[in-house]
Amino acid sequence: MTSSPFASIIEHFSDLDDPRAAHRIEYSLEDIIIITLCAVLCGADNWVEVANYGRSKAQWLKQWIALPNGVPSHDTFEWVFARLKPQQLQQCFLNWTQAIYQLSAGELIAIDGKTLRGAIAPGEQCSLIHMVSAWASHNRLVLGQRTVDEKSNEITAIPELLKVLELEGALVSIDAMGCQTAIAETIIEGQGDYVLALKGNQGDLYNDVVQLFDHACQTQFQGIEHDSYQTVEKGHGRIEHRTYWTMGQTDYLLGAERWAQLKSIGCVESCRRQPGHPGTLQRRYYLLSIESDAQRFADAVRSHWGIENQLHWILDVGFREDKLRACQGCSAQNLSVIRHIAANLLQQESTAKCGVKAKRLKAGWDDNYLVKILSVAAKGIPSS
């Protein structure tokens, strides 16, 4: 028999605890995971579609898995995923990702959260589920995730996620929610560096940084050691000029000593112009553990926007994540992990020159193409 395209999935997800009583197991947990992943890769967005996919592809699936009792019902799929432990599934995902992927030198890792709005149907009393994910910008991969009940709990979830990631040599970017001294310390302990968005939640430190850059801009940085970098972007009928500044003078900032390895501060000024509309000017501020380097700072900031424009967009457009209903138990967060696996595999398959949504359709039509997608995991993902 040809080597199974599911070998790496089976190897790294075999540690999951089966929530069912041993005497009631009619379908193996391994088979349920594999059918669900294949179904999601091929366009299934809910449990009825997952079960329908399994039944329609049962003969093909039997090349790789036994299915002695056929394909489970949609109720069985949902029941099992509702009771799998999310932290276990997330850890299996992390182990799988780290086994087949090596971080590029100087990889930019963006940490950001996304609310699974579709997990709540109108009138239901479930809590909104928030997923904090780590995104490798250069390689376009989800590296790991953690589930929190509310967006405000990102502060506790981010350090947990950072501690299990391989951060050595990486530059980690986080929005203002994650601009915390403990989070900075965790990144430095992991031998990484940080670019943390700075807002008013840091009080006097934020005010000092704002005043410093205001003064520098008013005097055109005369006598102030700094670095700068500019970009111009055109699109959708508008022109946006961005200027990135970094300064290495941090010793006299109030509370700077509390931030591990703080070496510079950054500012992005965005000037947007559109015909027929007044121009807009906006400045954003950052704390950096890297030396003053405006271009590297610019790369990190723009890469962080990539988690919104790439990962979150892919999940919402390519997988319709915000439209999906999966409120029972842990079903929503566990199915989100399956979508992350599928997104990684689809992103790394490069022979089809089309988007994720079109790749899912193609995988559903062409079993050989589905095997090609799955072979990414079997071969491993090279660093770039």
Summary of the structure (lengths in Angstrom):
residues: 384
radius of gyration: 23.1
end to end distance: 32.8
largest distance: 77.3
contacts: 1235
relative contact order: 0.14
helix: 47%
strand: 21%
